[in-house]
Amino acid sequence: MAGSYSLYRCAILATSSSMLDSILDRNSPIHMLRLTVQIGGQTYAEGLDLKAEAFYDRMRAYPEEKIATSPPDMQSLLDTFQYLKSQGYEEAIVTTISGKLSESAAVIRRAAEVMEGTLKIHVVDTGTTCMPEGFFALEAVRLLKAGKTAEEVVDYLERLKPRCEILFGVHSLTQLIKTGGLLRMGAAFNDWLGLKTVLRFNHKGTSHLASVQDDEQLIERLIEAIIVMTVDKNPAHLVMSGGYCGDYQLYQRFARKLHAKTGLHLEHGIPVSPVVGAYLGLNAVGVGIVERLPE
């Protein structure tokens, strides 16, 4: 009963960059906060009126088209929080995309300040994105069901941040430079423009791991980096998920080779959120790794 009560009085929300749309059903207790993508003179709510597959098809058809992204707008956030209050919630935990990639956490914190005294809102900048980001929201649900308080859940999530890694192989840095992604992430990789690049992203920022000439080398370097990061870890404690930006066949090659070399299995992979894909560009492939906290 305690767990059910905790989940009833505390709502869980996640930003749409978490890729949870691909795995959650309509009965999920997680509420989605939609980031937007501006493309072709139109604004789309990702995951709602812009699906990942359609986004990458458009990028392929119009490679020079300018793409911009935005956090959830203030009014929609306030409307969502007011609705939660009207449904009887007393608190809310919001897990967000890294502040190094988006202003979402800052905007949501400003909305939380407006709601002060009405709804107690805990904003957790996960320091990551894609499925590692989504894992924070899933863990919040699990812990509330287990009877943890909102404060205990937030403390747990804060301690989870240093245990998250994302590795991506990108075909070009052009999109990251055009969108200002490298500058936002505190990186400057212009020297490698024109080469395929392996990037590492975590709560500290972005680092360059390798620059290569072709897809085969890209896959090899990704796998080498994964081996280095997981060699001293218990596989049972790792949550791993694969993602791709429009090229599922390349992702399958990567996943099969990873399994053959390491025994690690990435399932089928999930298309990367359009908001993140706007930075990475077409044909990026990668993996998110989370090391669970000891219970």
C-alpha positions in Angstrom: 0.0 0.0 0.0 2.8 2.4 0.8 4.3 2.1 -2.7 1.0 2.6 -4.4 0.3 5.7 -2.2 3.8 7.1 -3.1 3.1 6.7 -6.8 -0.3 8.2 -6.4 0.8 11.4 -4.7 4.0 11.9 -6.7 3.9 12.2 -10.5 6.8 11.1 -12.7 7.6 13.2 -15.8 10.3 12.8 -18.4 11.4 14.9 -21.4 10.7 13.3 -24.8 14.4 13.0 -25.6 14.4 10.0 -23.3 13.2 7.8 -26.2 10.6 6.3 -23.8 7.8 6.8 -26.4 9.3 3.7 -28.1 8.8 1.4 -25.1 5.9 2.8 -22.9 2.3 1.9 -23.4 -0.7 4.1 -22.7 -1.0 2.8 -19.1 2.4 4.0 -18.1 2.5 6.4 -15.1 5.2 8.4 -16.8 4.1 11.8 -18.3 6.0 13.1 -21.3 7.1 16.7 -21.7 7.6 17.4 -25.4 10.6 19.2 -26.8 10.0 20.6 -30.2 11.8 20.5 -33.5 11.6 23.4 -36.0 12.1 22.2 -39.6 10.8 23.5 -42.9 9.1 26.5 -41.3 7.0 24.2 -39.0 7.3 23.4 -35.4 6.7 19.8 -34.3 6.3 18.2 -30.9 8.8 15.2 -31.0 7.2 11.8 -30.5 3.8 13.3 -30.9 3.4 14.9 -34.4 7.0 14.1 -35.4 8.1 10.5 -35.2 11.8 9.6 -35.4 11.6 7.6 -38.7 9.8 10.4 -40.5 12.4 12.9 -39.2 15.3 10.9 -40.5 13.5 10.4 -43.9 13.2 14.2 -44.1 16.8 14.8 -43.2 17.8 12.4 -46.0 15.6 14.0 -48.5 16.5 17.6 -47.6 20.1 17.5 -46.3 20.6 21.3 -46.4 17.4 22.1 -44.5 18.0 24.1 -41.3 16.9 22.3 -38.1 16.5 23.8 -34.6 15.2 22.4 -31.3 13.5 24.0 -28.3 12.6 23.0 -24.8 9.0 22.6 -23.7 7.4 26.1 -23.5 6.5 27.6 -20.2 2.8 27.7 -20.7 2.5 24.0 -21.6 4.6 23.2 -18.5 2.4 25.2 -16.2 -0.8 23.7 -17.8 0.7 20.2 -17.2 1.6 20.9 -13.6 -1.8 22.5 -12.9 -3.5 19.4 -14.3 -1.4 17.1 -12.1 -2.4 19.2 -9.1 -6.1 18.9 -10.1 -5.7 15.1 -10.2 -4.6 15.0 -6.6 -0.8 14.9 -7.0 1.2 16.7 -4.3 4.6 16.3 -5.7 6.3 15.6 -9.1 9.7 14.3 -10.1 10.9 15.5 -13.6 13.8 13.8 -15.2 15.3 15.9 -18.1 17.8 15.8 -20.9 21.3 17.0 -20.0 21.6 20.7 -19.6 24.7 20.5 -21.8 22.3 19.6 -24.7 19.2 21.6 -24.0 17.7 24.4 -21.9 14.9 22.1 -20.8 16.0 21.6 -17.2 16.4 25.4 -16.7 13.0 26.2 -18.2 11.3 23.4 -16.1 13.0 24.8 -13.0 11.5 28.2 -13.7 8.1 26.6 -14.1 8.6 24.8 -10.8 9.3 28.1 -9.1 6.0 29.5 -10.4 4.2 26.4 -9.0 5.9 26.7 -5.6 3.3 26.4 -2.8 0.9 24.6 -5.2 2.9 21.5 -6.4 6.3 20.5 -5.1 8.4 19.8 -8.2 11.8 18.1 -8.1 13.8 18.6 -11.3 16.6 16.2 -12.0 19.0 17.1 -14.8 20.1 13.5 -15.7 23.3 14.7 -17.3 22.6 12.4 -20.2 20.0 11.7 -22.9 18.5 8.9 -25.0 17.7 5.7 -23.2 20.1 6.3 -20.2 17.9 9.4 -19.6 14.8 7.3 -19.8 16.2 4.9 -17.3 16.1 7.6 -14.7 12.3 7.9 -15.1 11.8 4.2 -15.0 13.9 3.9 -11.9 11.8 6.7 -10.3 8.6 4.7 -10.9 10.2 1.5 -9.5 11.4 3.3 -6.3 8.1 5.0 -5.7 6.3 1.7 -6.1 8.7 0.3 -3.5 7.6 2.9 -1.1 10.4 5.4 -1.3 9.7 9.1 -0.7 10.2 11.7 -3.5 13.3 13.0 -1.7 14.8 9.5 -1.4 14.2 8.9 -5.1 15.8 12.2 -6.1 18.9 11.4 -4.0 19.1 8.0 -5.7 18.9 9.6 -9.2 21.6 12.2 -8.3 23.9 9.4 -7.4 23.1 7.5 -10.6 24.5 10.3 -12.9 28.2 9.4 -12.7 27.3 5.9 -13.7 25.9 6.8 -17.2 27.8 6.8 -20.5 26.9 7.3 -24.1 29.0 6.3 -27.0 28.1 7.4 -30.6 29.7 7.0 -33.9 28.8 9.9 -36.1 29.3 10.1 -39.9 30.0 13.8 -39.9 30.4 16.6 -37.4 28.7 19.0 -39.8 25.3 18.7 -38.1 26.8 19.2 -34.6 28.6 22.3 -35.8 25.6 23.7 -37.7 23.3 23.3 -34.7 25.8 24.6 -32.2 25.9 21.2 -30.5 29.6 21.1 -30.1 29.8 24.5 -28.6 26.9 23.7 -26.2 28.6 20.5 -25.1 31.9 22.4 -24.4 33.7 20.7 -27.3 35.6 21.9 -30.3 36.3 19.1 -32.8 36.6 21.1 -36.0 39.9 19.5 -36.8 38.2 16.2 -37.5 35.5 17.6 -39.9 35.1 15.2 -42.8 36.0 12.0 -40.9 33.7 9.6 -39.1 34.0 10.2 -35.4 33.5 8.3 -32.1 32.2 10.5 -29.3 31.8 9.8 -25.6 29.2 11.8 -23.7 28.5 11.8 -19.9 27.6 14.2 -17.1 31.0 15.8 -17.4 30.7 16.6 -21.1 31.9 15.3 -24.5 35.2 13.8 -25.5 36.6 12.6 -28.8 37.7 8.9 -28.8 38.6 8.3 -32.5 38.4 9.5 -36.0 38.2 6.9 -38.8 37.7 6.6 -42.5 34.9 4.1 -43.0 31.9 2.3 -41.3 33.9 -0.8 -40.5 36.5 1.1 -38.6 33.7 3.1 -36.9 32.1 -0.1 -35.6 35.5 -1.5 -34.4 36.3 1.7 -32.5 32.9 1.8 -30.9 33.3 -1.8 -29.7 36.8 -1.2 -28.4 35.4 1.7 -26.3 32.6 -0.4 -25.0 35.0 -3.1 -24.0 37.2 -0.6 -22.1 34.2 0.8 -20.3 32.7 -2.6 -19.3 35.7 -4.8 -18.8 35.7 -4.5 -15.0 31.9 -4.4 -14.6 29.5 -7.2 -13.7 27.3 -7.6 -16.9 24.3 -8.2 -14.6 24.7 -4.7 -13.2 24.7 -3.0 -16.6 21.7 -1.6 -18.5 22.6 -1.2 -22.2 20.6 0.1 -25.0 21.4 0.8 -28.7 20.2 3.6 -30.9 20.5 4.8 -34.5 19.7 7.8 -36.6 18.0 6.5 -39.7 20.3 3.6 -40.7 19.0 0.4 -39.1 21.2 -1.8 -41.3 24.3 -0.2 -40.0 23.0 -0.5 -36.5 22.4 -4.2 -37.0 26.0 -4.7 -38.2 27.2 -2.9 -35.1 25.0 -4.9 -32.7 25.9 -8.3 -34.3 29.6 -7.6 -34.2 29.4 -6.4 -30.6 27.6 -9.6 -29.6 30.1 -11.7 -31.5 33.1 -10.0 -29.8 31.8 -9.5 -26.3 28.6 -11.5 -25.8 26.7 -8.3 -25.0 23.3 -8.2 -26.6 21.6 -4.9 -27.5 18.2 -6.2 -28.6 16.8 -4.5 -31.7 17.8 -0.9 -31.0 15.6 2.2 -31.0 15.6 5.2 -33.3 17.2 8.2 -31.6 15.0 11.1 -30.5 14.7 13.8 -33.3 15.9 16.4 -30.8 19.2 14.4 -30.3 19.3 13.3 -33.9 19.3 17.0 -34.9 22.7 17.2 -33.3 24.2 13.8 -34.3 23.0 13.8 -38.0 22.1 10.9 -40.2 23.5 7.4 -39.9 24.9 7.8 -36.3 24.9 4.6 -34.3 25.6 4.1 -30.6 25.0 2.7 -27.2 23.9 4.0 -23.8 25.4 2.3 -20.7 24.1 2.6 -17.2 25.7 0.8 -14.2 23.0 0.2 -11.6 23.5 1.4 -8.1 23.9 -1.3 -5.5 20.7 -1.9 -3.6 
